[in-house]
């Protein structure tokens, strides 16, 4: 019994050491690299947004708003493609017959609501609209806005198609929110054959009693993506292109 116990302790120690020294494959930014930003919208990033009460602390701690803007700005300077994957809900989405936990919450607080897919009535400066800081960049020719994703990942929109059609095979991922749409985009893009890195301070997440979405996401970013950047690191690399 003592030998078995010792063996178990040794195995646990070896496994812990392996995880403490996880490999970092790295990520080289080149001409086939694009930035993907999820949900750069008022409901997440504005103090007037419906989710600010739970995400605001994380957004401020990470300087998320300014860091996302830095990505837009350097991409414009270097004519680098940026793909924005937005989150919109229309009237018919509110008739879904079943929903996950946060789908129920988002629908109940009317997060990302728009009147319908073909109308922009009451859209300007609504919760579903872009944060004002970003509009000057999103309107530029180097930015492609995809169709909306509906839950968290890009399986329901045309992001992968748009990336492929532009000859992109490497993605720098940022946006909101870390453990939901950003992480889901990371997972699906990797499964779809893209090389993916994440900018850890150009995202944020909800913090609730006993639940920290940002910390949960950091673990998975490190374990799953090719590399985890800071905004400063990404900007410096893109400057060299």
C-alpha positions in Angstrom: 0.0 0.0 0.0 2.8 2.4 0.8 4.4 1.7 -2.5 1.2 2.4 -4.4 0.7 5.6 -2.5 4.2 6.7 -3.2 3.8 5.9 -6.8 0.6 7.9 -7.0 2.4 10.9 -5.4 5.3 10.6 -7.8 2.9 10.4 -10.8 1.0 13.4 -9.6 4.3 15.3 -9.2 5.4 14.4 -12.7 2.1 15.4 -14.2 2.2 18.7 -12.3 5.7 19.5 -13.6 4.6 18.8 -17.2 1.7 21.2 -16.9 3.9 23.8 -15.2 6.1 23.6 -18.3 3.5 23.6 -21.1 5.1 24.1 -24.5 4.4 27.4 -26.2 4.3 26.8 -30.0 4.5 30.5 -30.7 2.8 32.5 -33.4 4.4 34.3 -36.3 2.4 37.1 -37.8 2.6 37.2 -41.5 0.7 38.2 -44.7 -1.8 35.4 -44.2 -2.7 36.6 -40.7 -5.8 38.5 -39.8 -7.3 39.9 -36.6 -10.7 38.6 -35.5 -12.7 40.7 -33.0 -15.9 39.4 -31.4 -18.7 41.6 -30.1 -17.1 45.0 -29.9 -20.5 46.3 -29.0 -22.0 48.7 -26.4 -23.8 46.1 -24.4 -20.4 44.7 -23.4 -18.0 47.6 -23.5 -20.0 50.7 -22.7 -20.8 51.7 -19.1 -24.4 52.1 -20.4 -24.5 48.6 -21.7 -26.8 46.0 -20.1 -23.8 43.7 -19.2 -21.6 46.4 -17.7 -22.6 45.5 -14.2 -20.9 42.1 -14.4 -18.2 42.7 -17.0 -17.1 46.3 -16.2 -14.6 45.4 -13.5 -12.8 43.0 -15.8 -13.0 45.5 -18.8 -11.4 48.2 -16.7 -8.8 46.0 -15.1 -7.6 44.8 -18.6 -7.9 48.2 -20.2 -9.9 46.2 -22.8 -11.6 49.1 -24.6 -8.3 50.9 -25.4 -6.5 47.6 -26.2 -9.1 46.6 -28.8 -8.8 50.1 -30.3 -5.0 49.6 -30.5 -5.6 46.5 -32.6 -8.0 48.3 -34.9 -5.5 51.2 -35.2 -2.4 49.2 -36.0 -4.4 47.1 -38.5 -5.5 50.2 -40.3 -1.9 51.6 -40.4 -0.6 48.3 -41.9 -3.6 47.6 -44.1 -4.1 44.3 -42.2 -7.5 42.6 -42.5 -9.8 42.7 -39.5 -12.9 40.5 -39.3 -15.6 41.5 -36.8 -18.0 38.8 -35.7 -21.0 40.5 -34.1 -23.8 39.3 -31.9 -27.3 40.3 -32.8 -30.7 39.0 -31.7 -33.9 39.6 -33.7 -37.6 39.1 -32.7 -37.6 35.5 -34.0 -34.6 34.6 -31.7 -36.8 35.4 -28.7 -39.1 32.6 -29.6 -36.5 29.8 -29.2 -38.1 26.8 -27.4 -35.0 26.0 -25.3 -31.9 28.0 -24.2 -28.8 27.7 -22.1 -28.2 29.7 -18.9 -26.8 32.8 -20.4 -29.0 32.7 -23.5 -31.9 33.1 -21.1 -30.2 36.0 -19.4 -29.2 37.8 -22.6 -32.7 37.5 -24.0 -34.3 38.7 -20.7 -32.2 41.8 -20.6 -32.6 42.4 -24.4 -28.9 42.2 -25.0 -27.8 42.8 -28.6 -31.4 43.3 -29.7 -32.2 44.6 -33.2 -35.6 45.0 -34.7 -34.9 42.7 -37.6 -32.1 41.6 -40.0 -33.1 44.1 -42.7 -33.7 47.2 -40.6 -31.4 49.6 -38.8 -34.2 51.5 -37.1 -33.2 52.4 -33.5 -29.8 50.7 -34.1 -27.6 53.7 -33.8 -26.1 53.9 -30.3 -28.1 51.0 -29.1 -26.7 48.2 -27.1 -26.1 46.2 -30.3 -24.2 49.0 -32.0 -20.4 49.3 -32.1 -18.7 51.2 -29.3 -18.2 54.7 -30.6 -14.4 54.5 -30.3 -14.4 51.8 -32.9 -16.7 53.1 -35.6 -14.0 55.1 -37.4 -12.0 51.8 -37.9 -14.9 49.4 -38.6 -16.0 51.7 -41.5 -12.6 51.3 -43.2 -11.9 49.1 -46.2 -9.6 46.7 -44.3 -12.5 45.6 -42.0 -15.0 42.9 -42.9 -18.1 42.5 -40.8 -19.4 38.9 -40.9 -23.0 37.8 -40.4 -23.9 37.5 -36.7 -23.2 34.5 -34.5 -26.2 33.5 -32.4 -24.9 31.7 -29.3 -21.2 31.9 -28.7 -19.2 30.4 -31.6 -18.9 31.1 -35.3 -20.6 27.9 -36.4 -23.7 29.8 -37.2 -22.1 32.7 -39.2 -19.8 33.1 -42.2 -16.6 33.9 -40.4 -14.6 30.9 -41.6 -15.9 31.4 -45.2 -14.8 35.0 -45.2 -11.4 34.2 -43.8 -10.8 31.4 -46.4 -12.0 33.6 -49.3 -9.3 36.2 -48.3 -6.6 33.6 -48.1 -6.3 33.8 -44.3 -5.1 30.8 -42.3 -3.8 32.5 -39.1 -6.0 34.4 -36.6 -5.2 36.8 -33.8 -8.3 36.7 -31.7 -9.7 39.4 -29.3 -13.0 40.9 -28.2 -15.8 40.0 -25.9 -16.4 38.1 -23.8 -13.4 35.9 -22.9 -14.9 32.7 -21.7 -17.9 32.8 -24.0 -17.6 34.1 -27.6 -13.8 34.5 -27.6 -13.2 31.1 -26.3 -15.9 29.5 -28.5 -14.4 31.2 -31.6 -11.0 30.0 -30.6 -12.1 26.4 -30.3 -14.1 26.4 -33.6 -11.4 28.1 -35.7 -8.8 25.7 -34.4 -11.1 22.8 -35.3 -11.6 24.3 -38.7 -7.9 24.3 -39.4 -6.8 27.8 -38.5 -3.8 28.7 -36.4 -5.1 30.8 -33.6 -3.5 33.1 -31.0 -5.4 35.1 -28.4 -4.7 38.7 -27.1 -5.4 38.2 -23.4 -5.8 41.9 -22.4 -8.0 42.8 -25.4 -10.8 40.8 -23.8 -12.7 40.6 -20.5 -15.5 38.6 -18.9 -18.2 38.5 -16.2 -17.2 38.3 -12.6 -19.8 37.0 -10.3 -19.8 35.6 -6.7 -17.7 32.4 -7.0 -17.4 32.7 -10.8 -14.7 34.5 -12.7 -15.2 34.0 -16.4 -11.9 35.8 -17.3 -9.7 33.5 -15.2 -11.5 30.5 -16.6 -10.8 31.7 -20.1 -7.1 32.4 -19.5 -6.6 28.7 -18.6 -8.1 27.5 -21.8 -6.4 30.1 -23.9 -3.0 28.9 -22.6 -3.9 25.2 -23.0 -5.5 25.4 -26.5 -4.3 28.3 -28.6 -0.9 28.4 -30.3 0.1 31.5 -28.3 -1.3 34.1 -25.8 -0.2 37.6 -26.5 -0.5 41.0 -24.8 -1.7 43.9 -26.9 1.7 45.5 -26.7 3.4 42.4 -28.1 0.9 42.1 -31.0 1.2 45.7 -31.9 5.0 45.5 -32.0 5.0 42.4 -34.2 2.5 43.9 -36.6 4.6 47.1 -36.9 7.4 44.9 -38.4 5.3 43.6 -41.2 
